[in-house]
Structure formats: structure tokens, C-alpha cells
Amino acid sequence: MLEGLELTLLVASVLFAILAVEQSRLYRAVMGLLGVTVAIGVLFFLLGAYQLAVLQLLVYAGGIIALFMIVIMLTRGVEE
């Protein structure tokens, strides 16, 4: 059963990565990146690397994604 859950998380992380790369809207791309980091964090937890899973979820899924969202909101009206 655990192998099936791990395989599901791996497939979900690949699908979220494709979503993050192929999206033209920045919010959806960041949400795809959030999906990748959460799926990898849960995968680390299932594999027994609890410290790495907590680090992945707190630092990447929490901090970096929030920073990306703030930067996108602040630079929304800036023309190139």
C-alpha cells in the first residue's frame, strides 16, 4: 500500500511540475510549484526523513511560495 501512495505522490509531483512550467498565468504557475513542494514534502515524510519533510514544508512550501506571491502582487502593474 505504501508503494502505491509513493507512486501517486511521484506522479502528482510530475503533473504539478508540468502545470507550473506550462501555465501562462503566474498565480497558477506558483500554485503548481506549491503542489510540487507539498508532494515532495509528504514523500519525504513517508520515507522516514521527518526533519527533511518539515524543512521542505516550512521553508519551501511556506516561505518561498509566500515570497513569490508577494512579489507577483507587488509587480503586477510594472511594465517592461
N, C-alpha and C positions, 0 to 999 in steps of 0.2 A: 504494500500500500504506500509506503514511504517513497518508493521509486516512482510511482505514478504521480505523486504530488510534486516531486522534484522535477520530473519531466514536464508537468503542467506549468510550473514556475519558469522553467527554461524557455518553453515555447511562448509564454506570456511576455517574458523579458525581450525576446526577439521581436515579437509583434509590437510591443511598446517602442522599441528602438526604431523599427521601420516607421511607426507613426511619428516619432519625434523628428526623423530626418525628412520625411515626405510632406509634412504639413507646411502650408504657406502662412498660416496664422501663427504668430509667436506664442500666444497663450496655449494653444493646443499642442504645440511642439514642447513647451515646458511641461505640460501635463503628461505627455508621453515620456519625457525624461524622468518625471516623478514616478511613473509606473515602473520604469526600468530599475530605479534605485530601490523602490519598495520591494519589488520582486527579488532582487539580488539580496537585499537585507533579510527577507524571510528565508531565502535559500541558505544563507549563512547560518541562520538560527536552526534550521532543520539539520544542517550538517554538524552542529555542535560547537560552532565558533560563536559563542554568545557575545563575547566582548566586541568582536568584529561586526556582528549583526547590530548591536546597539550603536556602535560608532557609525555604521553605514546609515542607519535610520535617523539618528540625531543630526549628524553633520551634513550628510548629503541630502537626504530627503527633507530635513527640516530647514537647515540654514541656507544651503546653496540654492535650493529651489525658491525659497522666500526672497533671497537676494536677486535672483533672476526676475521674479515677478515685480519687485520694486523697481528694478532698472527698466523693465519694459514699460511700466506705468509712467515713470519719470521721463522717458524719452519718446513717448507716443507722438507728440506733436513736432518733434525735431525733423526738419527737412535736411536732406543731404545736399 
